[in-house]
């Protein structure tokens, strides 16, 4: 009976791992692809805008 308790955790983890991979593969592309791409583009534009804002030195009027 010890072999069952030794093999059960790896078997359960393998099943969950396969399930996660299947979900990832199934959700690639399709109807949500444009929405996901737009979200990534917006996030990259926000980061790039913040980077440009901090890269330009502030002018002192003193």
Secondary structure, DSSP 8 states (H G I E B T S, - for coil): -HHHHHHHHHHHHHHHHHHHHHHHHHTSSGGGHHHHHHHHHHHHHHHHHHHHHHHS------
